[in-house]
Amino acid sequence: MLKKAILDVLKVQPGEKLRLKDRDTGWAQTKELRELGKEEIRDRAQKLLDQSLAELTAAQELMYADDQYALLIVFQAMDAAGKDGTIKHVMSGVNPQGCQVFSFKKPSSEELDHNFLWRYMKSLPERGRIGIFNRSYYEDVLVVRVHPEVLDQQRLPPGKRGKSFWEARYEDINAFERHLVRNGTVVLKFFLNVSKSQQKRRFLERLERPDKHWKFSAADLAEREYWDDYMDAYERAITATSTEWAPWYVVPADHKWATRAIVADIISSTLVSLDLQFPKPTDEQLAQLAKARKRLLDEPDDRKK
C-alpha cells in the first residue's frame, strides 16, 4: 500500500487550488523516493502492482457478493497519457462479467436533447459491479470550455456563458456525485498528468512505428495547440470538484509503470477499506443448505458402478 505521504501528494484536498505546474509528472514524488532511485522504485512499483491486482481480484468478488456498493472509476487525461493502457493493465485480474468500460464519443442527437449528465447516468455501474469511464461528464467542463462553440450544439436556453455558467456545471457535477455516493456508488477520479514533452515523444512513436499508426489522429495534434487552455480548464474543474465524497488524484503519467502501480493501489485499497463481507445465510437458508448437502450425499456414486 502506498504511504500516506505519497497519497497526500497525489490527492487534491477539498478546497485546494490545483496548480499543475507544481505537480511532478515523473516517478520521484517525494524526497524519500528520489533518494531510493529510479530502479529501486520501479522494482517496488511492480511488486505493488502485483499485490494490488491480487487484492482487487478478491475485493471484486466480495463486492459482488456483498451487493451494497458499486465502484465508478473516472479517467481524464490529455491524449497519449496512457488511459487505455492503464485500464488494460490495472483491470487485467478482474472478472470481466463484473466490470464495464465506457468510452464516450461525440453525443448523438438523442443525447443532445437531454441534459449533459444524462448519457452518463445510463452507463453507471449497478451494485456489485465496477464501471470505468474512459473520459466522462467532465468533458463538458473541459473540451467544451476550451471549445465554447460546442455549447451551441447543446440546445441550451439563452444566457451568458461566463464564470457563473461553469460554476453551475461544477455544482451539478458535485451534486450528481454526492447523490451516487449516498446511494452506494464509490467514486474515484484520476487525472493522468502527462508532460507536454512526453506527449510529444509518444506522438512521434506512433508516427514512427507502423504498429502504432492506427493510434494517431490528426485531431490529437490539433488539440495539442490548446495545451495551456486545457491545463487551465483542468485546474479549474479539479479544484472545484475534488470533494470528500469524490476525490481527485493527480497521477504522474510520464512513466507508465508508475501510473499503473499508483492507480491499482488506490483502487484496491479503497475497496478493501469498505470492509466488505460475504453475506451470512439465515437459519432458514442454513437448513436448506444442509438439506441440499444431504440430498447430494445420498445420491448413488457413479464411480462405484
Sequence and secondary structure as in RCSB ss.txt:
>XXXX:A:sequence
MLKKAILDVLKVQPGEKLRLKDRDTGWAQTKELRELGKEEIRDRAQKLLDQSLAELTAAQELMYADDQYALLIVF
QAMDAAGKDGTIKHVMSGVNPQGCQVFSFKKPSSEELDHNFLWRYMKSLPERGRIGIFNRSYYEDVLVVRVHPEV
LDQQRLPPGKRGKSFWEARYEDINAFERHLVRNGTVVLKFFLNVSKSQQKRRFLERLERPDKHWKFSAADLAERE
YWDDYMDAYERAITATSTEWAPWYVVPADHKWATRAIVADIISSTLVSLDLQFPKPTDEQLAQLAKARKRLLDEP
DDRKK
>XXXX:A:secstr
   HHHHHHHEE TT    GGGS  SS  SHHHHHH HHHHHHHHHHHHHHHHHHHHHHHHHHHHH S EEEEEE
EE TTSSHHHHHHHHTTTS GGGEEEEE  S  HHHHTS TTHHHHTT   TT EEEEES GGGGGTHHHHSGGG
GGGGT  S   SHHHHHHHHHHHHHHHHHHHHTTEEEEEEEEE  HHHHHHHHHHHHH GGGGGG  HHHHHHHT
THHHHHHHHHHHHHHH  SSS EEEEE SSHHHHHHHHHHHHHHHHHHT        HHHHHHHHHHHHHHHHS 
 GGG 
